[in-house]
């Protein structure tokens, strides 16, 4: 009788650990997925910023030159 109880207790313990470990890994994967989305968004934002700077390079340079000329003439 004690042997059967011991086997039953062992199976319950194993099932409990299996459940807990699945929950832990599920939470870890959710965090990992969120991190991956964050990296993807960061890369996309970086590409967009570079594309905007390249596309409006002439206007940006002209704005800085106008600001520089205004500061020089203000002396």
N, C-alpha and C positions, 0 to 999 in steps of 0.2 A: 504494500500500500504506500509506504513512504517513497519507494522507488518511483512509482507512478506519479506521485505528487511532485517529486523532484524533476521528473521529465516534463511534466506540465508546467511547472514554474520556469524551467529553462526555456521552454517554447514561448511562454508569455513574455519573458524577458527579451528574447531574441526579436519577437514581433514588435515589442515596444521600442527597442533600439533601432529597428528597421524604420519604423514610423518616424521617429525623431530625426534620424539621419536624412531621410527623404525630405523632411520639412527644412532642415538646415541647408541642404543643397539647393532646394527650390528657392529659398531666400537668397542664397549666394548667386544663383543664376539671374534672379531678377535684378540684383545690383549690378551684375556684370553687363546685362543687357542695357541698363540705363547708362552705364559708363560708355558702352560702345556707341549708343546714340549721341551722347555728348561729344565724343571724338568726331563722329561723322558731321555733326552740326558745326563744330569748330573748323573742320577742314573746308566745309562748304562756305562758311562765312569768310574764311581767309581767301579763298579763290574769288569770291565776289568782290572783296575789298581790292585785291590786286587787279581784277578786271576793270573796276571803276577807275582806279588810279591810272591805268594804262589808257583807258578810253578818254578820260578827261585831262590827260597830261598837258596838253596845250593850254587849256583854260586855267589849270592850277599854276603853271609856270607864269602865265600872264598876270594872274592875281598876285603872286608873290613879287613879281617885278614892279607892278603898280604900287604895292605897299612899300617896297624898298625905295622907289622913286619919291613917293610922298614923304617918307621919313627923311630922305636926304634933302629935299627942298624945304623941310620944316626947320632946318638948322639955322 
